[in-house]
Amino acid sequence: MSAPSSSRLHHTPASFAGLSRFLREGVAQEETRELRGSLGALSEHIEAATRARRTSADAQAVARSIKALARCAREHQLQLTGMGSAWHALHEFGAYQRALRELRDALARWQEALQQRSPSEAERFGEFERLAWRTLGEALLVLDMYEQGDAHPGDSGMGRTPRPARRRPLLSRLRGWLARVAS
């Protein structure tokens, strides 16, 4: 008999690349498609940097992947800045932007420790990885809130009315996807 899906989730070897695939697989609403694509790219760069750190003895290869990730994170943050007022009206959107800034700061600290061959490099890498998961979790929450009707294009954020949900919430779909991957 297989374990209940909730217990399998705790033992699922999730990856940033898996999260990226999940974001691409979902049938995104038009309003979320661009953000999903950008998040997928960010997740792929995070996966590449963490994989390089774990598998490569070549510090230059790790440094190159960190530099590519930093560029991707900066572009993603610029995209967020230009999103419509309905997105900015979400409380979760502000939390996600803060988490992304913290992630970029942690990435810079990791990059600096790597360049200086500092003994704190492993600690900085761990901090970065924890913040990466938190940041992507915040992003999923923003997508879920937006898709569930807390906002829609053209809203000023004042007196908006939620539209009815058309399908299962994003986090529920993510749990289901992780359960299928674990089986």
ABEGO torsion letter per residue (X at the ends): XBBBAAAAAAABBBBAAAAAAAAAABBBBAAAAAAAAAAAAAAAAAAAAAAAAAABABAAAAAAAAAAAAAAAAAAAAAAAABBAAAAABAAAAAAAAAAAAAAAAAAAAAAAAAAGBAAAAAAAAAAAAAAAAAAAAAAAAAAAAAAGABBBGBAGBGBBBBBBABBBAAAAAAAAAAAAAX
